Amino acid sequence: MTSVITLLEKLYGPNLKAGLSHLNYVLNRLSNNLKVQTKFLGTERGWVRIGLSGEDEGAALAYLRRMFGVAPESIGGLPRLSVIRGRIVEPGGVGYGLYVDVGVFTPEKVDALIPLHALRRQLADGIKHSVRQIVSSYCFHENFPLEVRMLSASEGKLEAELTDRQVDVYRSWARSNLGRLVAIGATQRQVETALARTGHKRDITKIDAVGLLECVIVCKLGTDPAGLIKEIGPAFPGVSLHPLNPLAVKAFL
């Protein structure tokens, strides 16, 4: 008997196959270490669907839950105060908050709303900045992962806030004084290759993979992430590149 789960990882865009290749590498390694068979079954709203079968199915599921997270699929799978890593949806599209896709699509898709008052409280020291101002300063873009805590679920509506851990990530980025370049739609290997090919590997300190197709490039002190985009952008057709300025974040905290 095969169990089907939805991982909290998305595949999309022109580099979908590259993301799937990396996922298959992880799944093949899992199959080699456990008595389990895994199969990619496609996507649901971009979320990865996986089939699992075999003697060690339970252990494999526990491993995938720790590594990627598993989508709740329905609102009933998201009890109050549960923590989940979702993906930003249409940032700045509405003036009353930020929507995050948290893997709810049965019987209908429902995204979680982080209301504007919560964004102001957690990210802007309570100051009445607009959603667009917060989105711009924190470099919130489509498909970027955010860890959220569920606050309520009623009548097909979900409300959430950022976790303390997620807020601390942005505080640490601001304290570092290092610019960052957010790459959405490319694997870590593709980012490394593009930086090496354009001669800009020397301008960064590290690359943090925050998803199969999402990376945060940490620049060296004095390197302008916006300037990097002009240099490496042509090597990334179809990839979304966005600079994060630590001073912009500091101004809010």
Secondary structure, 3 states (H helix, E strand, C coil): CCEEEEEEEECCCCCHHHHHHHHHHHHHHHHHHCCCEEEEEEEECCEEEEEEECCCHHHHHHHHHHHCCECCECHHHCCCCCEEEEEEECCCCCCCEEEEECCECCCCCCCEEEEHHHHHHHHCCCCCCCHHHHHHHCCCCCCCEEEEEEEEEECCEEEEEECHHHHHHHHHHHHHCCCEEEEECCCHHHHHHHHHHCCCHHHEEEEEEEECCEEEEEECCCCCHHHHHHHHHHHCCCCEEEEECHHHHHCCC
